């Protein structure tokens, strides 16, 4: 008798579902993926900076659940992954 599988084994072997987004297109609930596969805390808020010295709609402030903030200019490419998709050790670069 053949063994029964109760989950999608092919999906379990796939690499993580990384998405590439511009800095202004990042959404809450994701984590950013840094060099070497390091994950940021979960993104809790994304705000376009209207009063930035370089002009309105030129920069975005990304706030994380741990209270840290990072500012990016528009159109910076970022890699992101849904917050509970995979453990950091499973990310392949």
Beta strands, then each sheet from edge to edge (+ up, - down):
strand 1: 19-22
strand 2: 30-32
strand 3: 43-48
strand 4: 59-64
strand 5: 69-73
strand 6: 77-82
sheet 1: 1+ 6- 2+
sheet 2: 3+ 4- 5+
end
